[in-house]
Amino acid sequence: MTLDTQMTLALLQELLMALRANDADGYKSWLALGIEQLGRDVAGEVESDWMVPLLVEECQYLKRFTTRTERG
């Protein structure tokens, strides 16, 4: 695995952890670092190709979970 691939995966992991912790400042900081270290194209790709689908999936899961919980 190349260093760029490792850095991209590490960025993805840190962005996910920041989102799950509801840490907007942390997310912005990691994204800025990703842009600085990997370039805008790679960081943008991580965000659009990985983060958005994961967020959509998590929102759908939470919606289903909330609906089930409300029904009792």
C-alpha positions as CSV (number, residue, x, y, z in Angstrom):
1,M,0.0,0.0,0.0
2,T,1.5,3.3,-1.0
3,L,2.0,6.2,1.4
4,D,-0.7,8.3,-0.4
5,T,-3.2,5.4,0.1
6,Q,-2.3,5.1,3.7
7,M,-2.7,8.9,4.2
8,T,-6.0,8.9,2.4
9,L,-7.4,6.0,4.6
10,A,-6.1,7.8,7.7
11,L,-7.9,11.0,6.6
12,L,-11.1,9.1,6.0
13,Q,-10.9,7.5,9.5
14,E,-10.3,10.8,11.2
15,L,-13.1,12.5,9.3
16,L,-15.5,9.7,10.3
17,M,-14.4,9.9,14.0
18,A,-15.0,13.7,14.0
19,L,-18.4,13.3,12.5
20,R,-19.4,10.6,14.9
21,A,-18.2,12.8,17.8
22,N,-20.3,15.7,16.3
23,D,-17.0,17.7,16.2
24,A,-17.4,20.2,13.4
25,D,-14.2,22.0,14.2
26,G,-12.3,18.7,14.2
27,Y,-13.8,17.7,10.8
28,K,-12.8,21.1,9.3
29,S,-9.3,20.8,10.7
30,W,-8.8,17.3,9.3
31,L,-10.3,18.3,5.9
32,A,-7.9,21.3,5.8
33,L,-5.0,19.1,6.7
34,G,-6.0,16.6,4.0
35,I,-6.2,19.3,1.4
36,E,-2.7,20.6,2.5
37,Q,-1.1,17.1,2.5
38,L,-2.9,15.3,-0.2
39,G,-4.2,18.1,-2.4
40,R,-7.7,19.4,-3.0
41,D,-8.6,16.7,-5.6
42,V,-7.8,13.8,-3.3
43,A,-9.4,15.4,-0.2
44,G,-12.5,16.3,-2.2
45,E,-12.7,12.8,-3.6
46,V,-12.6,11.4,0.0
47,E,-15.4,13.7,1.0
48,S,-17.6,13.2,-2.0
49,D,-17.0,9.6,-2.8
50,W,-16.7,8.2,0.7
51,M,-18.1,10.6,3.3
52,V,-21.4,11.6,1.6
53,P,-22.5,7.9,0.9
54,L,-21.5,7.0,4.5
55,L,-23.5,9.9,5.9
56,V,-26.5,9.0,3.8
57,E,-26.3,5.4,5.0
58,E,-26.0,6.4,8.6
59,C,-29.0,8.9,8.3
60,Q,-31.1,6.1,6.8
61,Y,-30.1,3.8,9.6
62,L,-31.0,6.4,12.2
63,K,-34.3,7.1,10.6
64,R,-35.2,3.4,10.6
65,F,-34.1,3.0,14.2
66,T,-36.0,6.0,15.4
67,T,-39.1,4.9,13.6
68,R,-38.9,1.4,15.2
69,T,-38.3,2.9,18.7
70,E,-41.2,5.3,18.4
71,R,-43.6,2.4,17.6
72,G,-42.5,0.7,20.7
